[in-house]
Amino acid sequence: MRRKLDGDPARDAGISARRHDSKTLREQFGAASHRVDQRASDMLSILEDEIAECDAFEHAFRAADQATIDELCDPGLVNHNPAPDEEPTLAAFKQKVAGFKASFPDLEEDLQDIIASGDTVATRWVVTGSQQQELMGIPASGQTIRVEGMNFYRLKDGRVTDIWTQFDGVALMRQLGAIPA
């Protein structure tokens, strides 16, 4: 936090001296500072690319766009939250995507947040849609759902290698009438 000059000559001199010292340090380490700035810029560019990739993945998931999912995912993708009796593979994940889209053909997503750090991107979302086909043994009801959730993605070489999904499954089941409200 930077203090403002307040008219006290002793305090103001100390603040001015610190500002002068900082300027001198910047001048002395200008080249090193430029390298740090360039590395920060490069990292920001990488994070922006990862965010864009995960945003595209979110849209591909909601649209059940199998071709785009294949483009964006590593063939060895690991789904860390598979459904019971589901393999944690890309093929099983794509089947789940297709099944969810069939059950909720009007599925829409409101992407609330996307945050990136290192090789990981996190998204927070809200999906809405109406159940038009059976889902996990629950008959189609036409019931509209609103469910909140989060995904965490790990990326390597521009492709999603791992995915973790957490969503409010209890709210989903209540809205579909599978469990009491």
N, C-alpha and C positions, 0 to 999 in steps of 0.2 A: 504494500500500500504506500503510495507516495503522499508525503505531507506537503502542504502548500506553504509558501513563504507567508509569515504572519506579521512581519514588521519588527520582530525581535532580532536585532543585528547579530547576536551570538548564534541563535538557532538558525537564522537565515544563512549565515556564513557557512555553518556546518552542512546545511542542505546543498548550498551552491557548491561546496567543495566535493561532496559526494557525487553530485551530478557531473562535475568536471572530471573527477577520477573515473567515473563510468565511461565518459566520452573518451578519455585517454586509453582505457582498457579496450574499448571498441576499436580505436585507431590501431593499437598495438596488435590486436588479435583479429583484425579485419579479415584476413585471408581464411583463418580458421573458422571465423564466424560465417563466412560465405559458404564454406564446405558444409557446415552444420545446417545452414539454411537450405542448401541444395539437397542434403540427405532428408531433411524434413519434408521438402517439396516432393521428393521421390516417394517417400512413405505415404504422404497424403494422396498422391496419384494412385498408388497401389490400393490404398483403402477405398478410394472412390471407385476403382474398378471392381473390387470385391463387393462393395455395396450395390453397384449396378448389376452385377451378376446375380446376387441374391434377390434383388428386386425382380429381375427377369424370372428367376426360379419360382418365386412366390406366385407370379402371374401365370406361369406355365402350370403350376400345381392346380390353381383354381380353375384353369381352363382345361385341365387334363390333357395338355399338349405334350404327348409322349415324345415326339421328335425333339422338342426343345429341352425337355428333361434329359434326354440322352445326350444332347450337345453340352449341357451345363454340368452334368454329373460324371464323375470318374466311374468307370465300369465296376470298380470294387467298392462303391459306396456302401457305407455301413449305416443303417438306420438303427439308432440306439434305443428307440422306443417302438418296437414292432408290436402289433396287436397279438393277442394270445394265438398260438399256433401259426404265427407268421414268421417267415425267415427274415433276417435283418439285411436283405439284399436289395439291390437296385430293382431287379425284376419284381420282387414282392412289393416294394414301395410303389412302383408304377401301377400294379394291380390295385393297391389300396386307393391310389389317386383316381383311377378310372371308376372304381366302385363308389367312392364318395361323390364324384361328379354325377354319376348316374342317379344316385339317391337325391342329390340336390342340384338339378340341372341349372337352376337360376342362381347358383352360389355367387356371392359377391364378397369381396374382401376390402376392408378399410385398413390399410397399412398405417399403423399409428406411429411406429418408430423403427428406425434402422440404425444400429450402432455397430461400429467395427473397431477391433483392436487386434493387432497382430494378424494371425491367420484365421480369426474367428469373427463372424458377423452374427449379430442377434437381431431378430425382428419381433415386434409385438403387433398383433393384429386382432381384428374383430371380423368374423364371417357371419353372413346372413344368407338365408335361403329357405326354400320350402321343400319338405320331404315328399318326393314324388315316387320313390321306389323303396322297397324293403331295405333296412339298414340294420345289420347285426341281429336279425330276427325280429326287428320291430316293423310291423306292417306300415306301408305308406299311408300317411294321414293328411298330407297337404299342409301340415303344421309348419309354421314359419319358426326358424330358430335364429338365435343371436348368441354366438359363442366367442369368448375371448381366449387367446392363446399366444404362445411364443415359440419361435424356432431359433435354434442355434446351429450355425453352419460352420464347418471347418473347410477351408479351401487349400488346395495345393495346385500349383501350376494353372491357376485360373479355373479350376473345376471343383465342384462340391465333392468332398470325400467322406464327410460324416454329417449326419443330421440328428438333432435332438429336438423333439416336439413335446411341448407341454400345453394342454388346453383344459378348459373346464368341462370335463366329461360328465360330471354330475349335473351341471346346468343343461347340457345337451340331452341327457337321459330324462330329466324332469320335463323339458320342453316337448319332448316326443311322447310323454306319458308313460315311459317305461318304468319310472319310479315315482312315488308320490311327491308332490311339491312340499 
